[in-house]
């Protein structure tokens, strides 16, 4: 039977099509925009949008609502999130992969095998993000559900290697090889981790010997400092519930630690030489010019004048434009910061004599000496601003009481009693 067609309908279609013959379709794709337009169509998208805007991508939003419909079973949703995570993983978008696998795990599906895969895949994504501890926790969770899961074991070995735990890595390798003795990757990792384990054990032995040597040296250093009655600044600590013996040990450790926190502490710290003498990193401070000198190893029995003669000899520092800083013109002070007192230092004193003074406290391992030009306007202004300017003291070898006296100005109108104690009777003068 022949089919018949309504001639009016054919005429109507021809008329409809005839309208477009003389016109171009305005909204069609062009050579310039076709790739961009295709990328808006879910079927042709190369990459899903990071932050989905339903107004901008309504088709994708519609598909997503169908995929993640809460009416689906936990198993279906978990599988959907697993697939999504796998796509992100292929794109090396490991952060988004972790999020997807996590959403899958949140569904708490009853499919043990699927849960194991989610944990193992999330561990892989975490591993590539450098989150080795999180990755290890995931493979441990996977093995609780499936102890012989080889992928989880291999991933765990890699995590232990990155965490520098070669002993655990070797143990995991052995467990995996019991399941699959010919597993190539595990055999290679076993050889690698065994070598690393031996290196770590050797390094630990070296570190133990080094720590012991350093501890002995630190104890000898602290003993030498204490024998000289040199006081070190002790930073305050919070109260502890440890025993007295433990607290004493911690106190000594804290004291020693303060010696290594000063200027240039990485390369220059106080140390004992083979003759039992201390060498200190000393700072000379010049407040008038906001300058300083750093003496990396000041022998404790060296006099200050020896360093001053060397530093301010024929060649003066460039900042001393007035050429005032000559050894004979200089006054040296140290400050008792707690009391605010300044103490005048005799240049012929040794460093040891200064540091052993009852009022001197070494802070941060760096003894500090203030240097001023005697009689200069800055010196007068600097001293007038100090609380102790009316009772400056001349420091000398007080360790010899027969040849030494220390008198302090207490009456009103007295400024200073200068005492010389190097082989002669001290004489006081009113000023």
Buried (B, 14 or more C-beta within 10 A) or exposed (E): EEEEEEEEEEEEEEEEEEEEEEEEEEEEEEEEEEEEEEEEEBEEBEEBEEEEEEEEBEEBBEBBEEBBEEEBEBBBBBBBBBEBBBBBBEEEBBEBBBBBBBBBBEBEBEBEEBBBBBBBBBBBBBBBBEBBEBBBBBBBBBBEEBEEBBBBBBBBBBBBBBBEBBEBBBBBBEBBBEEBEEBEBBBEBBEBBEEBBEEBEEEEEEEEEEEEEEEEEBEEBBEBBEEBEBBBEEEEEEEEEEEEEEBEEEEBEEBBEBBEEBBEBEEBBBBBEEEEBBBBBBBBBBEBEEBEBBBEBBBBEBBBBBBBBEBBEEEBBEEBEEEBBBBEBBBBBBBBEEEEBBBBBBBEBBBBBBBBBEBBBBBBBBBBBBBBBEEBEEBEEBBEEBEBBBBBBBBBBBEEEEBBBBBEBEEEEBEBBBBBBEEEEBEEEEE
